């Protein structure tokens, strides 16, 4: 079978900007445009609508100035309108060379929105195309609401196509404007048009209102479409457009006779940049680019990956510049932990691995997120302590109010005898230590002095990260350290203190 070349046109900067509350600055548009054409290597980009605003004009001018120097000017497109040359003048001043002319692809839109006959509409379109040609501007034509046109006024659509076939048009663009098509319709409608006009270039523009965007794109390709319109992260009006990353992966994996030029390895980079610029977060389970899509959570999956990659598919993260991860939590199991240890270059014997696994499961039960970077802290917390547990901090209440000294009430069991004490201090931990000292005075035991107190979190962690507190104690002439680990800094210090109490009692 002959290879089918399919053009990829990215419309994130135009149609994607119709996402609610999203507006790119001129510098952001230029940055994204460069990345799309130079690094992601899409064939074309649609960057703006004509006549929108002065800011949009300046953004287009910046992109066209760069594109002329970089050799991409024919790959930069602007949405225009049938408006007696106003859009063309705007484009000419902005330096753009390709217009995507918005026209009516359904009789319903033509009759009720424009209130014109097909002949009137075609005459005005012909004038707009001729004016563009006279200015050295190429024309692609959008058939707005084409999908409804094919459902309810097919005769009009084919009358329109017969007219466009006589015009100097580069591409005819078929949008599912309201995202209403099924995969079967996408195939049948595109196939009928391609068979009728095999020598014209047709693009398919899918929306995702029923979550069928990628499926509809696949069927349009099978029907012989020449080009696709996609957006980074599936951005766009309402439920968005067919998403770039998923579509590219599907084409590469399931349509071997289709040739595209997009560089898979850059998909994730572009997605994260657009996420940062727009503030529209990528869902964690979004295929290809979501935070969790290459993360194995169940221990049995990590075990299978260790045994001949039993849970691998062709959808390998390295293709997209990413890495497989193994989540740490209550469902982890030893295999997940071993995978993370391997990446850190750490090894544990079976007994120690069991202890660490149990600690991670405990943390997972508390809904704490455990990361690979937390592992060394957990290991040191679990394995550096070998004393018999004779002192247990049962419970405590820490209070802090503006204008009042912090107060702590604590309950501690020492060798099967339980004590309760309250005290104030300069801070919550200081109040805890004062209450604890009072309890140990009853046992005629003097606590060591705290001479150093250090807190750290794993590099790159968030505000909910595990926190390690390392306290250095001095008892007579002897110094020793204890560690505590928790997501709360004061609690981690209390855990470090509990270890100290056991050391002195033992």
N, C-alpha and C positions, 0 to 999 in steps of 0.2 A: 504494500500500500504506500502511496506517495506521502511524503512528509507534508503536513499542513502547518504553514506559518501563521501564527496568531499574534497580532499586535496587542500590546498591553498599554492602555492609556490610564494614567492615574489622575483621578479628579478630586483628591483630598483637599486641595487648595481652593476648589470652587464648590463642588457639590458637598464635600465633606465639611466645609465651613458652615453649611446650613444646619449642622448639629446644633441643638439648642444651647445657647450661651457661649458658643465658640466663635472667636474672631482672632485671626492671626495678625500680628503686626507685619509691617513691610519687611523688616529684617528677618523675622521668623519665616515668612513666605520664601524669601530668597534662600535662606539656609536649607529649607526642606526641598525646594526646587533643585538646588545643586545636588543634594544627596540622592534624590529620586533619579536624576538623569545620569550623574557621573558614577555613583556607587551601586544603587539598586539596578540601574540600567533598564528602566522602563522605556518604551518606545516614544511615548508622548506624555505631556502633562497638561491638564486644563487648570488654569491658575486663577481665574476670576470671572466675574460677570461685568460687562461693560456698563458704564454710566452709574455705578453704584455709589461711589464716594470719592473724595479727593484722596483719602488714604489708600483706597484700592488702586487708584490711578498711579500713585507713587510706587506702590508695590509692583505693579505690572511693569512700570518703566524700569525699575531696578532689575527685575528679572530679565526683561528683553535686552537691556544693555549688556548684562553678563552673557546672556545666551548668544548674542551676535558674536561676541569675542570668542566664546567657547565652541562655536559651531553647532549650537542647538536651537537656533531661532525657529526653524521649521517644525520643531517638536513642542513648541509652546503655543497653547491654544486659549482663546478667550470666548466665553459665551456671549452671543450678540442677539439682537432683536430685529424684527422687521419694523423699522422705525424711520423710514425715509432718509437713511444715511447718518443718523445721529451716532449709532454704535460704530459705524465705519470711521467717522471722524475721530471718535474717542480712541479707537484702536490705532489709527494712524499717528496721533499725537503720542500715544504710549509706546509706539514702536513694535506692536505685535503684527504678525504676518499670517496668522491662521485664525479664521473665525468659525465658531460652531454656532450656526444660525438656528435659533429656536423657532420652530414652526408647529402647526397643529397636525398631529398624527391621527386624530379621531374626528369624525363628523360632529360628534357631540360637543367637543371643545370648540370647533370652528363655528358651529351654529350659535351656541349659547354664550360663548365668551367673546369671540370676535364679531359675531353677528354678520358674517360674510359668506358668500358662496365660494365653492372651490375655485372657480375661475378668477374671482377677485383676489383670493389668497395667493394663487399661483402667479398672477401678474406681479403682485408686490414682491414676492420671493425672487422672481426673475430679475426685477430691477435691483434688489439688494445684492444678488450674486454678481450682476454685471458691474455695479458700482465697485464692489470689492475687487473684482478682476482688474478694473481700470486703475486701481490704486496698488496693484501688486499683492493683494491679499487673497490667499487661498480660502476655499469654502468647504466646510463640512456642514451637513444639515441634520438637526435633531427633529424627529417626528414625535413631539410631545404627546403622551397618552397613547402611543402606538399600540400597546397591548390591548387596551379597550377598543381601539380602532379595529384590530384584527378580530376581536370577539363580536363586535356589534355593527361595524361599518366597513367590512373588508373591501367592498367595491370602491369605496373612497380611498382607502390606503393604496390599492393597486392603481387607481387613477393618478394618485399623487406620485407614486413611484414611476409611472410611465412618463409623467412630466419631468421629474428629476433626471431621468435617464437622458433627457435632451439637453441638460444643463452642464456647465463646466464645474461639476461637483467632485471633490476628491473622495469623500466618504458620506454614506448615509447611516445615521445613527438611530438605533431602534431601542428606545427606553421603555422598560416596564415601570412607568412613572409612579404608579401606586403600589407596586410590589404585589400584584394580584395573580400573576401567572403560576401555573403548575409546571413541573418539569415536562410533562407530555405536551402541553401547549407550547412551551418554549421551543421544543424540538420541531413540532409540526409547523408552527408559524414561520420560524427561521428557514426551515427546509423548503417550504412553499415559495418563499421570497427568493432564496438562493437559486432554486431551480428555474424560476422565471427570469431572473437577472443574474446569470452566472458570471458576468464580466464586471459587475459593479462591486465595490467594496462596502461591506456592511459591518457595523459595530453593534454589540449588544450591551445594554446598560441595565443591570439588574438591581432591584431594591430588595430588601430583606424582611418585609413586613410579616411574612409567614415563616421566616427562617429557612426559606428555600433558595436564597440567593446563589449559593455555591452549586446546588443541584441544578438550578436553571441554567447557570453558566455551562456546566458540563454538557447538558443537552443541546445548548446552542452551538457548542463546539462540534459535537457529533453531527449536527445538522449543517455544518460548513461555515460558521460565522468567521469573519476575517479579523475582527478585533473585539476586545473586551474593555469595559470601563470598570475600574476597581478603586477602592479607597483604603488607605492605611487604617488598620483597626476596625474596618467596616464602618467608618464614620459616615454620617449623612443624615438627612432629614428623617424624622420619625424613628424607625428601627434601623436606619442606615442603609448602606449599599453593600453589594457583594464584597467581602473582605479580601484584601490583597493576599495575606499570608496563607490562608486556607486554600484559596483558589490556586495559587502557584503550586502548593504541595500536591493538591489533587491532580493538576495537569501533569506534573512531573512523574507522579506515581501510577496514575491510572489511564493516562492517554499518551502512550509511548510514541505515537506517530505525530504528535503535535509538538512543534518547535516554538519555544519562547526564549527571550533573551534575559529574563530577570535573574539577578544574582541572589540565590536563596540565602547565602550567608549574611546578607545585610538586612534581611527582613526584620529581625529582632531589634537591631540597632535603630532602624527607621521608626519602628513601632514605639520604642521607648522615647525617642525624641518627640514624636507627635504627642504621646501621652504627657510629657513634661510641658510642652508648649500649650496644650489645650486644657490641661487639668482634668481631662476625662480619663478616668482610670481604666486600665485594661482588666476585665474580670479575671480572677485567678484561674478559672477553668477555660479560658478562651483558647481554642486550638492553636497550636504552634507557638503563640507568643505569650500565653498566660503563665503566671508565676508557678502554677502547680502541674502543668501538663507533662513535664518530664521528671516528676517527683514520684517515686514509689513510696507508698505509706505502709502497706502490709508487709510484714516480715517474710511471708512466703514468697512474695515477688522478688525481694532482694536475694533470698536463698536460691530461687530459680535462676536469677541473673548470674549468680556465682557458679551455677551448674549448667554451663553451655548456653548462657543467655536465653533461657526459656521464655522470658517475657519481653524480649526485644521484637520490634517490628521494623519495617523500612523507614518508619518515621523517627529517625535517629536525631537526637538533639544537635549533634555536631554539624549536621547539614545547615542549621540555622544559626550557627555561632553560639550554641548553648551547650550545657552539660547536664547529664542525668544526675539527679539527686535522690537521696534516700532519707525520707522524713524520719525524725526522731520523736517518738511520742508513745502513747499507751499501746499502739498496735505495731510498734516497731519490730520487736524480736531481736535476737542476737545477730541475725544476718544483716539487717539494716545498719546496726551499730558497727559491725565488722567492715561494711562497705565504707562508712564514714571514717573509721579508724585507718583504713588503707589509704584514703586520700590524704590523711594527716601524717602518714608514715608512722603510726603507732601500733603496737601489738600488746595484747593482754592475754594472760593464761585463762583457761576456762572458768576457774573460780572467780577471778577478778572481773571477767566479762559478765558473769552472772550477776555480780553485785552492781555493776554499772547499769546493766539492763534493768534491774529492779528499780534503781533510783530514777532512771528516765521514765519508766512506766508510772512511778509515783508522781513525777512532775507533770506527765501527760494527763493524769487523772485530775490534776488541779487546773487543767485547761491552759497550762503554760506552754508557750511555743519554745521548743528546744531546737537549736541550730547546731550545725557541724562545729562552728566556732566555740560553742559552749562545752564541747566534749572534754577538752583538757581540764577545764574547771571542775566538771562533774567527776572526772577520774581522780583528780587530786583531792576533792572533797570526800569521796567514798573510800579511797585507798590509803590515805595518810593517817587514818585513825583506827587503832587496833585495840583500844582499851575496853574493858568490860563496862557496860552502861549501868553505873550505880546512881547517877544523878540524872533526873528527868525534869526538864522545864515543862510542866503540865499545861499552863495557860498564863496569859498575861493581858492586861489592859493598859494601853498606852494612850495618854490624853495630852493634847496640846491646844491651848487656847490663847488668843492674843491678850497680852497683859498679865497672864498668869504663868507661874513656873510649871513646866511639864511634870506630870505625875504618872507613876506606874504602880499597878498592883500586880503581884506575881505569885503564882503557886508553883512550888518546887518540891519534888519528892527526892529525899536522900536516903538511900538504903531502906526503902519501904516505909519511911516516915515522911509525912507530907507537912509542909510549912506554907504559910501565906503571909505576905508582908506588903506594905505600901510605902512609897517614898517619893520625894520630889528631887529634881535635879536641874542642871542647866540645859539639858536636852532630854529627849525621850530615852536614849540609850544610857545617858548618865543617871537618870532616875531609875532605870532598870538595874544598873549596877549597884546603886545605893540600896535598893530593896533587897537585892541578892546578898550583899555584904551583911545586912542586918540578919538575914536568915542564917548565914554561915557563922555569925558570931554566936548564935545559939548552940552551934555544934563545936564552938571553941576553935574554929578554923579561920585563919586569916587568908584572904584572897591575895593573889599576886597583883602587882601594879601594872596598869596598862601603860606601855611606853611608846607604842606605835600603832597606828590604825590606818590601814590602806584599803581603798575601795577601787575595784576595776570591773569593767564589763568587757565581753569579747569584742574585738575590733569589728566595726561595721554594724554593730547591733542597734536595736531600736530602743525606745523608752520602756518597752515591756520586756527587755532582755533580762537574762539571769545576771545577778550581781554577786560578785565574790568579795567578801570582806576578810582581810588577813590582819589579825591582831597579834602584836608581839607583847608578851607578858614577861615580867621579871619577878622572880621569887627568890629572895636572898641574893645569891650571886649567879643564879641560873636564869638564862633567857630561853623562851620557847615560843613557838608560833602556833596558832590554830586558825583554821579556815571555816567560813560559813558560806553557804550558797543558797540564794533565794532570789525571786524577782523583786522583793522589797529590801531596800538597803538596811533598815533597822532590824528586820527579821534575820537577815544574813549575819549581822553582827551578834544577835542573840544566839544563833546556832553556833557561831565560833566560840562564844562565851560558854555555852553548854559543854562543848568539848574540853575547854579549859577546866571547868568544874570537875569533870570526870577524871582528868589527868591528876589533879591534886588529891582527889579522894582515893584514886587507885594507888 
